[in-house]
């Protein structure tokens, strides 16, 4: 099931991405599943990830966080693993026993010298996470892309829908586009 950002905007109005994700996208996704789940959230200590973890817990779901850094505040997840998406052994442990993965983790940078790390984290990391999820026969996987794949600041048409041509104009946008293609 594809959740369209275009469909969400009239409902939430102008809001930040964390609000959109936790008040519209994830609730609609969970509504369709109609069950309490064990959910792994990558990027769980980031702005959107920590908001999502809190929301999922409030709704009664068990949450395993996964991030490259420990939380600066009280960790809202039931369990958190600290590590890299490049560590296959840790990914296998992280995905084991969960019903769904929400993949929010990404390196976001526009410095040319970071391009190899950008590709490694956002493309290789996403690929490895998908491979582990497939190996463990996980059926529910949510990937958070970016408006950078269109690009959102210079669209060819408005509103930007899922039919809008993808024209990433930055290495970051290209890594998110490649993640969408997997």
C-alpha positions as MATLAB code, in Angstrom:
seq = 'XXXXXXXXXXXXXXXXXXXXXXXXXXXXXXXXXXXXXXXXXXXXXXXXXXXXXXXXXXXXXXXXXXXXXXXXXXXXXXXXXXXXXXXXXXXXXXXXXXXXXXXXXXXXXXXXXXXXXXXXXXXXXXXXXXXXXXXXXXXXXXXXXXXXXXXXXXXXXXXXXXXXXXXXXXXXXXXXXXXXXX';
ca = [
       0.000    0.000    0.000;
       1.469    3.356   -1.005;
       0.704    6.366    1.162;
       0.721    9.562   -0.838;
       2.118   12.750    0.609;
      -0.169   14.657   -1.763;
      -3.218   13.045   -0.137;
      -1.938   13.931    3.334;
      -1.460   17.655    2.834;
      -5.146   18.645    2.790;
      -5.635   16.745    6.043;
      -2.718   18.116    8.025;
      -2.336   21.492    6.310;
       1.106   22.982    6.581;
       3.027   20.961    9.146;
       6.504   19.666    9.733;
       7.559   16.240    8.514;
       7.590   14.678   11.993;
       3.970   15.745   12.526;
       2.926   14.533    9.088;
       4.612   11.176    9.598;
       3.245   10.543   13.081;
      -0.232   12.051   12.724;
      -1.147   10.923    9.226;
       1.108    8.462    7.454;
       1.895    5.949   10.208;
      -1.620    6.016   11.763;
      -3.174    5.231    8.352;
      -0.677    2.415    7.843;
      -1.344    0.949   11.307;
      -5.107    1.355   10.824;
      -4.946   -0.953    7.823;
      -3.039   -3.574    9.799;
      -5.434   -3.469   12.764;
      -3.064   -5.167   15.203;
      -0.474   -4.438   17.865;
       3.009   -5.024   16.468;
       6.697   -5.151   17.260;
       8.255   -2.403   15.158;
      11.909   -1.613   14.472;
      12.588    2.066   13.747;
      15.939    3.015   12.194;
      17.059    6.548   12.942;
      15.096    6.227   16.174;
      17.009    8.981   17.960;
      16.522   11.568   15.222;
      13.807   14.228   15.136;
      11.256   12.178   13.189;
      12.380    8.832   14.597;
      12.080    9.807   18.248;
       8.651   11.342   17.596;
       7.534    8.182   15.826;
       8.869    5.909   18.583;
       6.915    7.861   21.201;
       3.765    7.734   19.064;
       4.037    3.982   18.442;
       4.544    3.302   22.162;
       1.524    5.463   23.029;
      -0.522    3.304   20.656;
       0.594    0.141   22.482;
       3.215   -1.120   20.025;
       6.558   -2.536   21.162;
       9.449   -0.606   19.585;
      13.071   -1.507   18.954;
      15.113    1.564   18.115;
      18.181    1.440   15.899;
      20.541    4.381   15.544;
      24.222    5.229   15.120;
      24.133    7.314   18.286;
      22.592    7.010   21.708;
      19.698    9.246   22.626;
      20.486   12.616   24.221;
      17.415   12.268   26.452;
      15.367    9.450   27.878;
      15.144    6.811   25.191;
      11.464    6.251   24.436;
      12.014    2.844   22.776;
      11.488   -0.447   24.575;
      14.934   -1.486   23.365;
      17.578    0.342   21.357;
      20.520   -1.009   19.431;
      23.372    1.366   18.648;
      25.267    0.661   15.459;
      25.573    0.994   11.728;
      23.363   -0.213    8.883;
      26.605   -1.628    7.479;
      26.870   -4.154   10.343;
      24.953   -7.152    8.983;
      25.180   -9.103   12.239;
      23.638   -6.227   14.173;
      20.957   -5.755   11.501;
      20.027   -9.428   11.796;
      19.688   -9.018   15.560;
      17.686   -5.793   15.111;
      15.175   -7.286   12.676;
      14.780  -10.573   14.528;
      11.334  -10.940   16.069;
       9.810   -7.729   14.696;
       6.695   -7.489   12.543;
       7.688   -4.329   10.679;
      10.578   -1.985    9.941;
      10.241    1.775    9.527;
      13.485    2.902    7.881;
      14.138    6.563    8.689;
      17.927    6.443    9.110;
      19.941    8.417    6.578;
      23.047   10.505    6.289;
      22.069   13.979    5.115;
      24.897   16.101    3.765;
      25.637   18.259    0.750;
      29.437   18.360    1.110;
      31.094   16.735   -1.941;
      33.783   15.114    0.203;
      31.004   13.179    2.023;
      29.657   11.534   -1.153;
      31.279    8.115   -0.537;
      29.892    8.028    3.039;
      26.525    9.264    1.758;
      26.294    6.396   -0.740;
      27.515    3.857    1.804;
      24.996    4.880    4.483;
      21.937    5.613    2.347;
      22.266    3.116   -0.499;
      24.394    0.247    0.820;
      22.819    0.509    4.291;
      19.287    0.467    2.873;
      20.143   -2.463    0.587;
      21.588   -4.471    3.483;
      18.573   -3.738    5.686;
      16.232   -4.871    2.902;
      18.294   -8.047    2.382;
      18.118   -8.901    6.080;
      14.377   -8.152    6.149;
      13.893  -10.426    3.137;
      15.990  -13.211    4.662;
      13.868  -13.055    7.809;
      10.700  -12.980    5.663;
       9.580   -9.642    7.039;
       6.481   -8.501    5.152;
       6.131   -4.894    6.334;
       8.767   -2.312    5.460;
       8.314    1.471    5.346;
      11.021    3.542    3.645;
      11.159    7.295    4.244;
      12.396    8.981    1.107;
      12.821   12.721    0.551;
      11.418   15.575   -1.488;
      14.964   15.835   -2.846;
      14.112   13.138   -5.383;
      11.864   15.558   -7.350;
      13.449   18.127   -6.300;
      10.850   19.765   -4.071;
      12.404   23.241   -4.179;
      12.289   23.370   -7.969;
       9.365   21.195   -9.101;
       8.294   20.902  -12.717;
       4.646   21.013  -11.667;
       2.492   21.668   -8.634;
       1.241   19.981   -6.678;
       4.009   17.430   -6.423;
       2.364   14.027   -6.671;
       3.854   10.575   -6.904;
       3.561   10.875  -10.681;
       5.918   13.888  -10.692;
       9.146   13.150  -12.605;
      12.036   12.218  -10.361;
      14.981   14.521  -11.032;
      17.308   14.441   -8.055;
      19.837   17.252   -8.358;
      22.053   16.402   -5.397;
      23.968   13.296   -4.333;
      21.686   13.083   -1.275;
      18.590   13.153   -3.510;
      20.087   10.480   -5.732;
      20.745    8.185   -2.746;
      17.121    8.536   -1.636;
      15.938    7.917   -5.204;
      18.043    4.736   -5.341;
      16.522    3.664   -2.017;
      13.061    4.034   -3.557;
      14.062    1.795   -6.454;
      15.081   -1.151   -4.259;
];
